[in-house]
Amino acid sequence: MSEEKMRAVRILSHEGAGELEVAEVEKPVARADRVRVCVRAAGLNRADLLQKRGRYPAPPGVPADIPGLEFAGEVEQVGDEVRMWKTGQRVFGLAAGGAQAEYAVVPENHLAEIPDALDFAGAAAVPEVFITAHDAMFTQARLEPGERVLVHAAGSGVGTAAVQIARAAGAGSVYGTARTAEKIERAREFGLDEGVVVGDDPRVFAEAVREWTNGAGVQVLLDLVGASYLDANLDALGYRGRMILVGTLGGASAALDFRRMMGKRLQLTGTALRARSAEEKAAAVRRFAAHVVPLLARRSVRPVLDQTFALEDVRAAYERLESNETFGKVVIQMQ
Amino acid sequence: MSEEKMRAVRILSHEGAGELEVAEVEKPVARADRVRVCVRAAGLNRADLLQKRGRYPAPPGVPADIPGLEFAGEVEQVGDEVRMWKTGQRVFGLAAGGAQAEYAVVPENHLAEIPDALDFAGAAAVPEVFITAHDAMFTQARLEPGERVLVHAAGSGVGTAAVQIARAAGAGSVYGTARTAEKIERAREFGLDEGVVVGDDPRVFAEAVREWTNGAGVQVLLDLVGASYLDANLDALGYRGRMILVGTLGGASAALDFRRMMGKRLQLTGTALRARSAEEKAAAVRRFAAHVVPLLARRSVRPVLDQTFALEDVRAAYERLESNETFGKVVIQMQ
């Protein structure tokens, strides 16, 4: 019966920042349209830190105490309604939780095939940030070739993914902000045209955008910061500019200026991946497979790996993410 | 040479609430793609009140001191590039200003043909409010058949137009708010399913929407009030709800809650008609001609006329609009 057990990251306690262990748990079984993936590597996300603290509970039907929203591995067993996959195929994708384990079970349409250009650690660093960035800029903000984009936190996981996809998809100019000059420099390697370091005064980037665009502003703005940037964001946006709210690192409430919203005909859209229905996630994964995977295959865009850790070192991996000093993704190699 | 003069409403002074007169001015000539319309009736708008106060200057190329953003009349003379119109056709449409005169010159693609069902006074009450409501709900918010809509200020010009078009286009339910029970009752005659009187506490309508929709919220919200309703609006919107900011009667700055924006994946879009380019206005008029004019022709929707005034009584017409007691449009009959 040893086949029915597996190792997994498990949340032991939600006290303080929470406590993790590596535990032996029951190996899940894939039925109907589900696929069991033998997980080779799993990416870490800020949502995992929240879940560890008890502030981001897993949705129903998902292991409550095993974190993990993305993974790369091999199809190992399929339910009897599965049509898209055969055992042995290399896949990566989204999970609603439970991916930081040796095996994870997900709906077959939450998976895409890993291109040859990527190993498992690299592939595990892809789904959350690339699907978030692609969905935000293309599906939500309908970025058109030639348009100007501003990406906040351009050195973050979503930021580097956004900069690369925007560049590869023919954006006119890709601008970015970061908290340090080093992050801006590294983001340039991924295609950033112009960047500015933003300290306590967000007007700095609004002025920089005005200069870079000769006063025209950007058409698309990917915001991971939130409240503290809102006013400067409305300045940085040009006529009919679209801003996508992806994160709230800088607070969650700020005064909205209706006159600028109407005068420039601006659009603000809030977005989040995890809360979506299985059907909506499938649609996002399908668009990712169609638009982004080919870019990964020909190395026009690439995952940004900060560091990989062995499963045994999961606590160190989480500490690394919590340090806020990462550039790119932290990944756990499972087996 | 008397043919080259015409009578027009003219702003004499911007002092205080401003001062109007009926003046003899030069009759404009239509060249190139322009059409001269013999104006039979012209609608009044809040923007005219602002212009009278000196706070809404006319754009370049438009008579600076003749108000009027919409009209109904007959094609009287055309420029040599005009292809869509012949003299004598009954037309209504948008002007960037100058429509409260016996003649107005506008680009040919800012006009639509008046259906037989409408007389000139009724037709003059149509363009601004129906184009604004249609553009906001359909072009901007992409209202789908079966969706639930909330219209604030449901007794206003834009409000009654929105209620009627939403109803005629197969919205699932059309809800509304107004400041008085009388306005709600009258809005019901135009297809409002449920309405609530809102005094000082906007939570009243958020609760009403929760009840009407069994907690699901509305998918589209047409907001003419602005700041004071923002928080309750975010409550009233359901998952993936779209809100269009059309007016700021209730103030122009309020705290935006980013977590609800992201958690419900809400979209806020600011809109305004007058600031648009001639090309954008032409596109809005084309969509209005395609979608709304047929509804007017078969009387599925109808203009809402508060009162008509003769040109000589223009001051009384403006006073009526300023009274805030109108239900529907105030129209000046020119000749």
Chai-1 contact restraints between the chains, C-beta under 6 A:
chainA,res_idxA,chainB,res_idxB,connection_type,confidence,min_distance_angstrom,max_distance_angstrom,comment,restraint_id
A,G226,B,F258,contact,1.0,0.0,6.0,A-B,restraint_1
A,L245,B,F258,contact,1.0,0.0,6.0,A-B,restraint_2
A,L245,B,M261,contact,1.0,0.0,6.0,A-B,restraint_3
A,L245,B,M262,contact,1.0,0.0,6.0,A-B,restraint_4
A,T248,B,F258,contact,1.0,0.0,6.0,A-B,restraint_5
A,A252,B,F258,contact,1.0,0.0,6.0,A-B,restraint_6
A,A252,B,R259,contact,1.0,0.0,6.0,A-B,restraint_7
A,S253,B,A255,contact,1.0,0.0,6.0,A-B,restraint_8
A,S253,B,D257,contact,1.0,0.0,6.0,A-B,restraint_9
A,A255,B,S253,contact,1.0,0.0,6.0,A-B,restraint_10
A,A255,B,A255,contact,1.0,0.0,6.0,A-B,restraint_11
A,L256,B,L256,contact,1.0,0.0,6.0,A-B,restraint_12
A,D257,B,S253,contact,1.0,0.0,6.0,A-B,restraint_13
A,F258,B,G226,contact,1.0,0.0,6.0,A-B,restraint_14
A,F258,B,L245,contact,1.0,0.0,6.0,A-B,restraint_15
A,F258,B,T248,contact,1.0,0.0,6.0,A-B,restraint_16
A,F258,B,A252,contact,1.0,0.0,6.0,A-B,restraint_17
A,R259,B,A252,contact,1.0,0.0,6.0,A-B,restraint_18
A,M261,B,L245,contact,1.0,0.0,6.0,A-B,restraint_19
A,M261,B,G270,contact,1.0,0.0,6.0,A-B,restraint_20
A,M262,B,L245,contact,1.0,0.0,6.0,A-B,restraint_21
A,M262,B,G270,contact,1.0,0.0,6.0,A-B,restraint_22
A,M262,B,A272,contact,1.0,0.0,6.0,A-B,restraint_23
A,R265,B,G270,contact,1.0,0.0,6.0,A-B,restraint_24
A,R265,B,T271,contact,1.0,0.0,6.0,A-B,restraint_25
A,L266,B,G270,contact,1.0,0.0,6.0,A-B,restraint_26
A,Q267,B,T269,contact,1.0,0.0,6.0,A-B,restraint_27
A,L268,B,L268,contact,1.0,0.0,6.0,A-B,restraint_28
A,T269,B,Q267,contact,1.0,0.0,6.0,A-B,restraint_29
A,G270,B,M261,contact,1.0,0.0,6.0,A-B,restraint_30
A,G270,B,M262,contact,1.0,0.0,6.0,A-B,restraint_31
A,G270,B,R265,contact,1.0,0.0,6.0,A-B,restraint_32
A,G270,B,L266,contact,1.0,0.0,6.0,A-B,restraint_33
A,T271,B,R265,contact,1.0,0.0,6.0,A-B,restraint_34
A,A272,B,M262,contact,1.0,0.0,6.0,A-B,restraint_35
